[in-house]
Amino acid sequence: MIKQLFWAVLAALAVTGCKQPNEQLLSPDGNLLLEFGIDNGRPFYTLARGNKLVVDTSYVGIEMADCALGIKSSINGVSRQSHDETWQQVWGEETNVRNNYNELKVSLTEAGQKVLNYSIVFRLFDDGAGFRYEIPEQGDMDSIVIIDERTQFNMASDARAWFAPWDYEFYEALYMPSPVSELDTVSTPLTMEMNDSLYVTIHQAALTDYAFMNLENVGETRLQSYLSPWSTGEKVFARLPLTTPWRTIIVGRTPGDLMLSRLMLNLNEPCAIENTDWIEPGRYIGIWWSLHRRDETWNMGPNHGATTENAKKYIDFAAKYGYQGVLAEGWNKSWGGDYGLKESEVSFTEAYPDFDIAEVAAYAREKGVSLITHWETYGCASNLEAQLDSALALCERLGIHAAKTGYAGKPFDGKELHSSQYAIRHYRKVIEEAAKHQVMIDNHEPIMPTGLQRTYPNLMTQEGVRGQEYNAWSTDGGTLPMHTVTIPFTRGLAGPMDYTPGILKLENEKRPGIRPQTTIAKEIALAVVLYSPLQMSADMIENYEGNPAFEFLKSTPATWSKTVVPEAKIGEYVTVARRDRDSDDWYVGAITGERNRDTELSLDFLEPGAKYRAKIFADGPGADYAVNPYPLTVTEQEVDSKTVLPLHLANGGGAAVIIKKL
């Protein structure tokens, strides 16, 4: 305790200088210190870890159409509370999550403004902070229009940041490194390496009926919120009382600490679905990769992919190898093609004549497999909303419990951003209505996740990442290996991502030179490293049988009881180990960037004294992602918690390990 107080005093001196903050808040373990104060009417906060300043003096406030908060504020009340509970996830990267924080709520009065009263609530966890604004009813004022937030994150040093631009369509850009001082306007999560023992990620939690928060550089290392606007320029139309989303700052000593933080989940509301028995994580296959390769088509024609016959073939394969579901993209009367429909005319209930959805769904049920339907809106969200009741009723009638939604190609309804309040309202409506009909959602071209899966666990997974499909048609030849060792610490921190790994035949004869830039060992390791509770094995099924790497794909679970990150360096390598929720077995994925790597993996995460059998899928002799991606060696050995496994990862390579308890 003396040591914790010592560090707190040092941090206070470093943070405040000549300022005297009004309030201090310590994390439960005493390692994080948040301070709040008023500087000439402007509220500010700071955050330190130990004796290291993380966020320097950062001002907060909200600009509205006819008034502002955070200009002439004064404190009129303070309350504190502490909370410590452990709750259980319906599915996730571990079964139990501890929610332990100290809270400071500061009630403020704004002089000379229409909105006179508001509060800022801070919650400090051992792994970071969250804060939000609360605006109560103001006399007879029942609504406000927000022009922008003025929430700042003034980083204490010019850290190395991994960013994606805020306005890149659907969050499918590559994450690139840059000093904070050279950033423009970027999306979150924004991850920064302050030094070799201090890593920070800024994001948001519980985004509901609000605009997505991006970050704008307003000078040197000072970042400020920039809310995604409506087409008319306003950011948020809100009724009072208003509670904004949480602004989150995760703080860790290692990159792995960032991956293991559950701060964002803890800042969302508990599960709102009373009966969750129908929500089932699992692995799926689908009529998908052949479409992106242009071997088959979404639209009906001589090479139509989603036919009754083809779907049954995939269902048979899924039943044989234990896959939970089969995705059928292109089953419904859609945009373009033979029908020439406009986006607003796409049907989410009428199948093409060569796809009998009732017959296929019944066939899947007989085989113990779930059919996953697909609703591609092409950005016409209003068309899906108009048909949502009938589409969900069809799912309920046919026993379909999963839908993949899509919003590719255009702004929402021709004018609104995917990250605007308009879009946020749509996404939320689909999730809530789907829950009423016991339908799980895999959302593509989504809003960046903010932890809503805690409240609505039928929101299983989302895209929002440059995924596998780019490796089928991107003119840059396919995504380079550094991408998959970067996104676990950027996009992956926002929530599950449907990256769709598992391609075992890499070449594309129709597009020479365009393929997944990986080795086979790395490709299968992605099924562990990149978390998704609906995990797709994305290749065409004819490329799986007889391939030794397929054993790992078909065996890997999709929900876990525990996750550890033995080693990681952003943009270079990462190793993830996960324990199956339904057994004592462990699965390991280790991947690297462009350069090869030799490592020794300690299995100290295993149960002490227990014996296990490890099956290791590793890069074979001469493996290289660029020139020789296929060599794979498969070996077995007995292991325990004292075992250290030597692993060689080729250029752009990896290793995947199944560890079964004896």
FIFI-460154 format. One line per field, with one value per residue (C-alpha): residue number from 1; x, y, z. Coordinates in Angstrom, 3 decimals. Layout:
N
n: c(NUM  ...)
px: c(X  ...)
py: c(Y  ...)
pz: c(Z  ...)
END
This chain:
662
n: c(1  2  3  4  5  6  7  8  9  10  11  12  13  14  15  16  17  18  19  20  21  22  23  24  25  26  27  28  29  30  31  32  33  34  35  36  37  38  39  40  41  42  43  44  45  46  47  48  49  50  51  52  53  54  55  56  57  58  59  60  61  62  63  64  65  66  67  68  69  70  71  72  73  74  75  76  77  78  79  80  81  82  83  84  85  86  87  88  89  90  91  92  93  94  95  96  97  98  99  100  101  102  103  104  105  106  107  108  109  110  111  112  113  114  115  116  117  118  119  120  121  122  123  124  125  126  127  128  129  130  131  132  133  134  135  136  137  138  139  140  141  142  143  144  145  146  147  148  149  150  151  152  153  154  155  156  157  158  159  160  161  162  163  164  165  166  167  168  169  170  171  172  173  174  175  176  177  178  179  180  181  182  183  184  185  186  187  188  189  190  191  192  193  194  195  196  197  198  199  200  201  202  203  204  205  206  207  208  209  210  211  212  213  214  215  216  217  218  219  220  221  222  223  224  225  226  227  228  229  230  231  232  233  234  235  236  237  238  239  240  241  242  243  244  245  246  247  248  249  250  251  252  253  254  255  256  257  258  259  260  261  262  263  264  265  266  267  268  269  270  271  272  273  274  275  276  277  278  279  280  281  282  283  284  285  286  287  288  289  290  291  292  293  294  295  296  297  298  299  300  301  302  303  304  305  306  307  308  309  310  311  312  313  314  315  316  317  318  319  320  321  322  323  324  325  326  327  328  329  330  331  332  333  334  335  336  337  338  339  340  341  342  343  344  345  346  347  348  349  350  351  352  353  354  355  356  357  358  359  360  361  362  363  364  365  366  367  368  369  370  371  372  373  374  375  376  377  378  379  380  381  382  383  384  385  386  387  388  389  390  391  392  393  394  395  396  397  398  399  400  401  402  403  404  405  406  407  408  409  410  411  412  413  414  415  416  417  418  419  420  421  422  423  424  425  426  427  428  429  430  431  432  433  434  435  436  437  438  439  440  441  442  443  444  445  446  447  448  449  450  451  452  453  454  455  456  457  458  459  460  461  462  463  464  465  466  467  468  469  470  471  472  473  474  475  476  477  478  479  480  481  482  483  484  485  486  487  488  489  490  491  492  493  494  495  496  497  498  499  500  501  502  503  504  505  506  507  508  509  510  511  512  513  514  515  516  517  518  519  520  521  522  523  524  525  526  527  528  529  530  531  532  533  534  535  536  537  538  539  540  541  542  543  544  545  546  547  548  549  550  551  552  553  554  555  556  557  558  559  560  561  562  563  564  565  566  567  568  569  570  571  572  573  574  575  576  577  578  579  580  581  582  583  584  585  586  587  588  589  590  591  592  593  594  595  596  597  598  599  600  601  602  603  604  605  606  607  608  609  610  611  612  613  614  615  616  617  618  619  620  621  622  623  624  625  626  627  628  629  630  631  632  633  634  635  636  637  638  639  640  641  642  643  644  645  646  647  648  649  650  651  652  653  654  655  656  657  658  659  660  661  662)
px: c(0.000  2.882  4.400  1.096  0.749  4.358  3.733  0.452  2.207  4.929  2.339  0.378  3.451  4.281  0.750  -0.246  2.773  1.349  -2.302  -4.160  -6.724  -9.905  -10.349  -8.244  -9.241  -7.075  -7.577  -8.390  -4.758  -3.448  -1.336  -3.447  -4.225  -6.849  -7.146  -9.954  -9.953  -11.182  -8.810  -10.414  -13.827  -12.572  -12.859  -9.831  -8.494  -5.108  -4.115  -0.883  0.382  2.845  5.235  4.555  2.197  -0.018  -2.490  -1.516  -3.965  -6.937  -9.973  -13.494  -16.764  -19.618  -20.583  -24.278  -26.244  -27.068  -24.869  -21.762  -20.512  -16.979  -16.392  -17.467  -17.965  -17.859  -18.209  -21.388  -21.126  -19.010  -19.936  -17.852  -18.483  -16.621  -17.777  -16.483  -18.318  -17.618  -20.045  -20.246  -20.164  -22.608  -19.579  -16.197  -12.452  -12.954  -15.937  -15.773  -15.051  -14.178  -15.725  -13.795  -13.578  -13.620  -15.970  -15.935  -18.999  -18.521  -21.672  -21.063  -22.848  -22.241  -22.650  -24.633  -25.799  -29.183  -27.898  -26.882  -26.308  -24.312  -22.036  -18.907  -18.568  -15.121  -14.521  -10.995  -10.095  -6.728  -6.349  -7.599  -10.279  -13.683  -15.615  -18.818  -21.083  -24.542  -26.972  -30.212  -33.463  -33.131  -36.428  -38.723  -35.876  -36.462  -33.793  -30.414  -28.404  -24.718  -22.358  -19.347  -17.679  -14.569  -13.119  -9.341  -6.653  -3.407  -0.807  2.133  4.692  4.940  4.196  4.254  0.645  -1.048  -3.900  -6.525  -8.080  -11.511  -13.278  -12.027  -15.052  -16.146  -12.885  -11.134  -7.869  -4.456  -3.261  -0.029  2.467  3.030  4.095  1.047  2.179  1.881  -1.627  -4.481  -8.021  -8.188  -10.618  -10.525  -9.259  -6.004  -3.153  0.078  3.421  4.526  7.661  8.584  6.540  3.598  0.932  -2.294  -5.453  -8.173  -11.621  -15.240  -17.847  -21.628  -22.274  -26.045  -28.037  -24.997  -22.295  -19.031  -16.070  -13.024  -9.848  -8.547  -5.043  -5.422  -1.731  1.371  0.255  -3.197  -6.032  -9.653  -12.905  -14.461  -17.936  -19.062  -21.614  -25.026  -25.185  -26.597  -23.567  -24.977  -23.416  -26.103  -29.813  -30.533  -33.423  -32.861  -31.808  -28.721  -25.953  -23.127  -21.028  -17.980  -14.631  -12.087  -8.337  -6.802  -3.362  -1.059  2.548  2.632  0.716  -0.805  -2.296  -4.293  -5.672  -6.720  -8.487  -12.232  -12.736  -14.943  -17.238  -17.503  -18.692  -21.637  -24.932  -25.548  -27.266  -30.741  -31.800  -33.503  -33.110  -29.786  -29.876  -30.357  -27.178  -24.528  -20.971  -19.370  -17.497  -19.070  -18.280  -19.999  -20.573  -18.312  -14.643  -15.675  -17.675  -14.773  -12.505  -15.147  -15.431  -19.115  -21.524  -23.833  -26.496  -28.409  -26.850  -24.775  -22.236  -24.599  -23.092  -26.085  -28.132  -30.100  -27.718  -24.556  -25.916  -26.734  -23.188  -21.837  -24.306  -23.153  -19.548  -20.413  -22.224  -19.336  -16.692  -18.594  -19.210  -22.148  -23.320  -23.328  -23.506  -25.301  -24.464  -26.433  -29.525  -32.027  -33.234  -30.638  -29.131  -27.964  -27.621  -30.490  -33.110  -31.592  -32.998  -32.139  -30.718  -34.117  -35.768  -33.590  -35.647  -34.652  -37.413  -37.636  -35.122  -33.797  -35.670  -32.690  -32.515  -35.338  -34.719  -37.338  -35.906  -32.324  -33.199  -35.038  -32.139  -29.726  -31.863  -31.961  -28.168  -27.759  -26.427  -27.678  -28.307  -26.918  -28.898  -27.397  -28.885  -26.807  -28.377  -25.784  -26.175  -29.940  -30.663  -34.235  -35.044  -33.906  -35.852  -38.989  -38.614  -37.073  -40.200  -40.928  -37.281  -37.036  -40.391  -39.064  -35.999  -38.172  -40.468  -37.571  -35.482  -32.706  -30.860  -28.108  -28.007  -25.027  -25.852  -23.987  -23.842  -21.261  -20.663  -22.465  -23.352  -26.440  -29.470  -27.244  -26.105  -25.282  -21.966  -21.675  -20.422  -23.133  -25.962  -28.285  -26.404  -25.980  -29.748  -30.165  -27.572  -29.127  -32.623  -31.515  -29.794  -32.730  -35.351  -33.225  -33.020  -36.818  -36.799  -33.766  -31.490  -27.739  -26.101  -22.784  -22.564  -20.373  -19.562  -20.519  -19.898  -16.688  -17.693  -17.930  -18.814  -22.532  -22.218  -22.383  -25.879  -26.989  -24.909  -26.783  -24.446  -21.881  -19.190  -18.552  -16.272  -14.945  -11.501  -9.562  -10.388  -9.672  -11.666  -8.968  -6.683  -8.986  -9.110  -7.076  -4.775  -1.979  -1.625  -3.080  -2.551  1.035  1.860  2.276  -1.493  -2.446  0.195  -1.174  -4.963  -5.022  -3.842  -6.008  -9.286  -9.265  -9.433  -12.865  -14.402  -14.773  -13.954  -15.093  -11.768  -12.559  -9.245  -8.631  -7.611  -5.495  -5.316  -3.655  -3.283  -5.972  -5.616  -7.986  -5.882  -2.225  -0.191  -3.184  -3.448  -3.245  0.288  0.843  2.127  -0.344  0.778  0.096  -3.241  -4.600  -3.069  -5.266  -8.268  -6.920  -5.179  -8.101  -11.092  -14.605  -17.397  -18.670  -15.417  -15.427  -13.220  -13.338  -11.956  -14.002  -14.672  -12.870  -9.605  -9.946  -10.249  -6.874  -5.007  -3.287  -3.789  -7.554  -7.424  -6.602  -9.358  -12.113  -11.011  -10.629  -13.450  -15.066  -15.594  -13.124  -12.778  -9.399  -7.012  -3.340  -0.879  2.609  4.396  3.610  5.114  2.777  3.297  5.881  4.574  1.980  1.268  -2.147  -3.183  -6.825  -8.511  -11.647  -14.790  -16.087  -12.882  -9.414  -7.797  -5.742  -5.181  -2.252  -1.676  1.689  2.208  4.856  5.216  7.469  10.541  11.130  11.402  12.632  10.970  10.585  7.015  6.616  3.538  3.329  -0.327  -1.166  -2.451  0.527  1.075  -1.241  -0.076  -1.043  -0.469  0.563  0.071  2.168  1.446  4.527  6.177  8.123  11.604  11.942  8.561  8.252  5.043  6.262  7.836  7.049  3.976  2.952  5.580  3.991  5.290  3.034  4.616  3.377  4.859  3.842  3.987  3.216  3.349  7.163  7.602  9.164  8.317  10.871  9.041  10.432  8.183  9.097  8.946  5.255  4.709  3.302  2.557  -0.643  -0.821  -3.547  -2.846  -5.149  -5.239  -4.462)
py: c(0.000  2.378  1.643  2.417  5.724  6.613  6.112  8.023  11.055  10.970  10.713  13.596  15.811  14.842  15.431  18.604  20.865  24.189  23.037  21.749  19.203  18.958  15.184  12.024  8.461  5.357  2.035  -0.917  -2.103  1.427  1.498  3.935  7.469  9.664  13.313  15.740  19.495  22.840  25.241  28.685  27.101  24.287  20.741  18.513  15.113  13.369  9.708  8.177  4.656  4.402  7.306  7.433  10.065  8.508  11.270  14.856  17.691  16.964  19.226  17.896  19.377  19.271  21.844  22.067  24.005  26.862  26.340  24.563  22.598  22.842  26.607  28.069  24.996  24.667  21.633  21.410  17.849  14.696  11.090  7.928  4.225  0.956  -2.176  -5.736  -8.630  -11.558  -12.249  -15.072  -14.640  -16.504  -17.016  -15.374  -15.602  -16.768  -17.891  -15.481  -11.750  -9.721  -6.250  -4.320  -0.537  2.640  5.373  9.152  11.138  14.892  17.037  20.330  23.590  25.555  29.315  31.329  28.425  26.887  23.543  24.358  20.972  17.947  15.283  13.398  9.855  8.237  4.537  3.381  -0.284  -1.957  -2.016  1.434  4.090  4.863  8.126  9.554  12.594  12.586  15.425  15.344  17.038  20.832  22.423  22.268  21.407  17.901  17.587  18.878  18.897  18.120  19.793  17.938  16.681  18.438  15.435  15.452  12.797  14.706  11.971  12.453  11.524  11.306  7.601  5.257  4.717  2.194  3.888  3.608  6.737  7.633  7.952  4.768  2.781  0.092  0.197  -1.993  -0.062  -1.367  -0.197  1.762  3.036  6.750  9.103  10.570  14.059  13.145  11.691  13.341  12.195  8.505  5.856  4.038  1.745  3.692  1.757  3.377  2.154  4.783  2.764  -0.918  -1.380  0.954  0.392  2.367  1.984  4.625  3.461  3.644  1.415  1.077  3.078  3.541  6.142  8.364  9.034  7.096  8.903  9.377  11.175  14.378  15.703  19.289  19.966  17.960  14.991  16.360  14.271  15.383  13.599  14.061  12.577  11.124  13.575  13.276  14.332  17.641  18.289  17.727  14.957  13.826  14.460  13.502  13.519  14.336  12.808  11.794  9.387  9.325  6.288  5.636  6.960  4.273  4.219  0.765  0.729  -2.303  -3.275  -5.528  -5.788  -8.974  -7.003  -4.981  -8.172  -9.513  -6.357  -6.728  -3.077  -2.386  -5.333  -4.260  -0.812  -2.283  -3.242  -6.862  -9.316  -8.150  -11.533  -13.682  -17.052  -17.460  -21.242  -20.781  -18.689  -21.175  -20.238  -22.544  -23.055  -22.721  -23.138  -21.581  -20.711  -17.697  -18.055  -19.337  -16.136  -13.831  -15.891  -15.540  -19.312  -18.914  -15.975  -14.392  -13.864  -16.633  -17.900  -20.782  -20.496  -19.608  -20.628  -20.803  -23.514  -26.150  -28.853  -26.981  -26.020  -29.651  -30.636  -28.129  -29.335  -32.921  -31.823  -29.845  -32.807  -35.166  -32.975  -31.434  -27.927  -26.143  -24.059  -23.434  -19.927  -19.457  -16.092  -15.147  -17.254  -14.387  -12.170  -9.482  -6.392  -6.561  -9.870  -11.399  -9.555  -6.064  -5.044  -1.751  -1.751  -0.719  -3.706  -6.506  -9.190  -10.820  -13.429  -14.475  -17.021  -17.433  -20.221  -22.578  -22.309  -23.851  -22.286  -24.351  -27.582  -26.566  -25.489  -28.752  -30.761  -28.913  -29.626  -33.329  -33.358  -31.429  -28.383  -24.781  -22.793  -19.247  -16.803  -13.702  -10.233  -7.918  -4.472  -2.676  0.168  0.445  0.029  1.279  -1.634  -4.163  -2.365  -2.475  -6.246  -7.052  -8.481  -10.766  -11.831  -12.731  -14.493  -16.597  -17.491  -18.485  -20.569  -22.441  -22.869  -20.528  -19.049  -17.025  -14.214  -12.509  -8.899  -6.710  -3.015  -2.995  -0.399  2.767  5.135  4.250  5.030  6.952  9.675  8.691  7.385  3.860  5.425  8.092  8.134  7.197  3.954  3.238  3.288  0.842  -1.649  -1.622  -2.178  -5.229  -6.762  -6.186  -7.435  -10.474  -11.406  -11.515  -14.191  -16.066  -15.086  -14.538  -11.759  -11.736  -8.107  -7.118  -3.513  -2.724  0.033  -0.662  -2.869  -1.298  -4.274  -4.480  -8.287  -8.334  -6.847  -8.611  -11.799  -12.645  -10.054  -12.761  -11.327  -8.507  -7.643  -4.067  -5.236  -5.825  -9.512  -12.571  -11.523  -9.000  -11.969  -13.118  -9.932  -7.019  -5.553  -5.223  -9.014  -9.755  -8.506  -8.689  -10.733  -7.704  -7.125  -10.199  -9.457  -5.907  -6.309  -8.317  -5.089  -2.655  -3.809  -6.979  -4.943  -3.654  -7.129  -10.373  -10.112  -12.292  -12.250  -15.676  -17.594  -21.129  -20.938  -24.006  -23.690  -20.328  -19.816  -18.227  -19.299  -16.559  -13.877  -14.916  -13.261  -12.526  -14.855  -15.018  -13.936  -16.622  -20.095  -22.891  -23.192  -19.511  -19.676  -22.329  -20.615  -17.592  -19.653  -19.246  -15.872  -13.938  -14.448  -14.974  -17.018  -17.800  -18.918  -19.591  -22.069  -20.019  -22.226  -24.240  -27.654  -29.561  -28.070  -29.556  -33.331  -35.063  -31.956  -32.552  -28.892  -29.399  -31.392  -28.238  -26.163  -28.707  -29.335  -25.783  -24.558  -21.128  -20.287  -20.526  -20.779  -19.042  -17.090  -16.243  -14.342  -15.770  -13.318  -10.474  -7.509  -5.287  -5.660  -8.429  -11.514  -12.849  -16.167  -16.909  -19.968  -20.728  -23.437  -25.038  -24.216  -27.791  -29.687  -29.309  -29.128  -26.143  -24.686  -22.466  -20.161  -18.490  -16.170  -13.792  -10.990  -10.936  -12.140  -15.662  -16.247  -18.903  -18.968  -21.175  -21.508  -22.251  -24.352  -23.077  -22.214  -25.944  -27.557  -28.431  -32.180  -33.089  -34.862  -33.806  -34.873  -32.065  -32.182  -29.505  -28.146  -26.135  -24.573  -27.267  -27.075  -24.223  -22.679  -19.013  -17.033  -15.382  -18.263  -21.575  -21.392  -25.063  -27.059  -28.292  -30.695  -32.450  -33.946  -35.228  -35.383  -35.709  -32.405  -30.867  -27.450  -27.611  -28.240  -25.617  -26.117  -24.840  -23.350  -22.135  -19.698  -19.133  -15.773  -14.845  -18.144  -19.689  -22.735  -24.256  -26.679  -28.944  -29.936  -32.677  -33.682  -37.378)
pz: c(0.000  0.830  -2.579  -4.322  -2.481  -3.330  -7.037  -6.803  -5.292  -7.950  -10.711  -9.237  -9.257  -12.848  -14.040  -12.319  -12.299  -11.143  -11.564  -8.542  -9.702  -7.718  -7.706  -7.934  -8.734  -8.328  -10.074  -7.789  -7.865  -7.310  -10.491  -12.518  -11.398  -13.041  -12.077  -12.879  -12.511  -13.831  -15.612  -16.052  -16.519  -18.758  -17.365  -17.922  -16.974  -16.914  -16.676  -15.376  -14.846  -11.975  -12.477  -16.236  -17.576  -20.236  -21.083  -20.296  -19.608  -21.881  -22.038  -22.428  -23.594  -26.087  -28.712  -29.490  -32.068  -29.698  -26.642  -25.367  -22.380  -21.070  -21.405  -18.060  -15.933  -12.173  -9.924  -7.883  -6.629  -6.573  -5.870  -5.768  -5.786  -6.290  -8.040  -8.196  -9.806  -12.089  -14.913  -17.425  -21.193  -23.405  -25.659  -25.815  -25.366  -21.792  -19.750  -16.816  -16.879  -13.800  -13.723  -11.074  -11.067  -9.010  -10.214  -9.937  -11.006  -11.242  -11.470  -13.264  -13.877  -17.086  -16.638  -19.173  -21.350  -22.178  -20.938  -17.371  -15.779  -16.860  -15.421  -16.432  -15.134  -14.927  -14.307  -13.630  -14.040  -13.546  -17.344  -18.250  -18.043  -19.446  -19.234  -20.622  -20.482  -18.913  -19.680  -17.671  -18.584  -18.591  -17.638  -20.651  -23.065  -24.408  -27.125  -28.301  -31.520  -31.111  -33.562  -32.154  -29.035  -27.793  -26.003  -26.016  -25.620  -25.223  -25.395  -23.054  -25.712  -29.484  -29.445  -32.401  -33.458  -35.745  -37.558  -40.269  -41.859  -40.514  -43.852  -45.511  -46.630  -44.166  -42.126  -44.697  -44.868  -43.898  -40.487  -40.860  -38.250  -37.666  -34.869  -33.162  -34.178  -37.862  -37.728  -39.586  -38.754  -37.917  -36.839  -33.541  -32.145  -32.259  -30.667  -29.507  -28.210  -25.690  -24.868  -24.642  -21.463  -22.044  -24.697  -25.061  -27.132  -27.503  -28.553  -27.360  -25.743  -25.743  -28.921  -28.995  -30.967  -31.326  -33.906  -34.063  -32.502  -34.721  -33.649  -35.213  -34.648  -33.419  -32.836  -31.947  -29.814  -28.957  -30.395  -30.301  -30.996  -34.419  -34.677  -38.003  -39.419  -40.987  -44.631  -43.381  -41.167  -37.695  -35.630  -33.182  -32.721  -29.125  -26.720  -23.067  -20.794  -22.800  -21.893  -24.428  -25.311  -23.154  -24.342  -23.492  -22.842  -22.425  -20.811  -20.817  -20.232  -23.299  -26.582  -25.180  -22.288  -24.817  -26.370  -22.967  -21.778  -21.248  -20.294  -23.295  -22.563  -18.928  -20.010  -21.914  -20.319  -19.210  -21.520  -22.552  -23.974  -21.351  -23.092  -24.890  -25.401  -29.153  -29.505  -30.628  -31.619  -34.131  -37.373  -40.797  -44.489  -47.436  -51.045  -50.881  -51.946  -55.382  -55.866  -55.061  -57.308  -60.055  -60.465  -59.682  -59.574  -57.025  -59.690  -61.403  -64.618  -65.984  -63.137  -60.309  -56.956  -54.626  -56.267  -54.413  -55.615  -54.650  -51.240  -50.481  -51.412  -48.899  -46.272  -46.757  -46.307  -43.171  -41.655  -42.434  -40.805  -37.917  -39.229  -37.656  -40.587  -44.320  -45.768  -49.085  -50.656  -53.750  -53.039  -53.296  -56.122  -56.064  -57.601  -61.220  -63.039  -64.993  -62.995  -63.250  -59.884  -58.254  -54.735  -53.414  -55.134  -53.756  -52.050  -48.779  -48.937  -52.607  -53.846  -57.371  -59.220  -58.953  -55.146  -53.111  -49.739  -47.921  -49.320  -48.524  -44.979  -44.342  -45.771  -43.482  -40.417  -41.254  -41.383  -38.122  -39.953  -39.900  -43.061  -42.854  -44.957  -46.593  -46.872  -49.073  -49.094  -51.281  -48.787  -49.130  -45.437  -45.744  -48.069  -45.476  -42.752  -44.900  -45.309  -41.936  -40.333  -43.286  -43.669  -39.986  -40.096  -42.989  -40.908  -37.961  -40.146  -41.792  -38.636  -39.836  -36.852  -38.526  -41.085  -42.688  -43.465  -45.939  -46.883  -49.650  -52.299  -51.328  -48.469  -46.468  -48.617  -50.984  -48.609  -45.009  -43.662  -42.281  -39.038  -38.716  -36.200  -39.055  -39.626  -35.904  -35.518  -38.381  -37.143  -33.679  -35.037  -37.037  -34.007  -31.653  -34.108  -34.985  -31.296  -31.103  -33.830  -32.449  -35.320  -34.901  -36.931  -38.812  -39.916  -42.870  -43.767  -40.146  -37.697  -35.797  -32.826  -29.364  -27.139  -27.861  -27.989  -24.195  -24.281  -27.466  -27.804  -30.993  -32.565  -33.118  -35.336  -37.764  -40.634  -40.477  -41.560  -44.758  -44.900  -46.966  -50.030  -50.958  -51.551  -54.352  -56.431  -55.056  -57.708  -55.116  -55.285  -51.864  -48.341  -47.082  -43.944  -41.672  -41.773  -39.754  -37.085  -36.773  -36.673  -33.391  -31.718  -33.704  -35.279  -33.152  -29.933  -30.978  -31.005  -32.971  -36.677  -39.548  -41.383  -42.920  -42.799  -44.047  -47.715  -48.534  -52.327  -52.727  -56.488  -58.617  -62.248  -63.410  -61.730  -61.687  -58.983  -56.758  -53.756  -49.956  -49.019  -46.383  -45.732  -45.105  -41.472  -40.883  -42.670  -40.315  -37.242  -38.004  -36.857  -33.297  -33.497  -35.042  -32.779  -34.086  -32.459  -35.955  -37.567  -41.296  -43.094  -46.236  -49.009  -51.489  -49.988  -52.767  -51.506  -48.014  -48.191  -48.177  -47.018  -43.635  -42.657  -42.768  -39.533  -37.610  -39.244  -38.649  -35.056  -33.779  -31.493  -31.761  -28.101  -25.261  -21.483  -21.278  -23.515  -23.013  -25.188  -24.531  -26.841  -29.193  -31.002  -32.995  -36.738  -36.322  -34.506  -32.095  -30.382  -28.873  -26.834  -26.050  -23.980  -25.351  -23.372  -23.627  -22.778  -21.252  -24.697  -25.834  -29.295  -30.216  -33.168  -33.775  -36.754  -38.014  -40.531  -43.567  -41.650  -40.378  -36.679  -34.265  -30.873  -27.834  -26.645  -22.952  -22.207  -18.633  -19.220  -19.064  -15.883  -13.648  -13.311  -16.183  -19.326  -22.838  -26.432  -28.777  -32.544  -34.248  -37.725  -38.713  -41.741  -43.567  -45.082  -47.552  -46.711  -47.664  -48.130  -51.337  -53.268  -51.551  -49.280  -49.157  -47.172  -43.934  -41.314  -38.809  -35.688  -32.334  -28.859  -25.217  -23.299  -19.910  -18.263  -18.092  -21.820  -24.056  -27.737  -30.274  -33.255  -36.561  -38.402  -42.034  -43.812  -43.533  -41.760  -38.639  -36.541  -35.206  -32.298  -30.898  -27.271  -25.978  -22.336  -21.782)
END
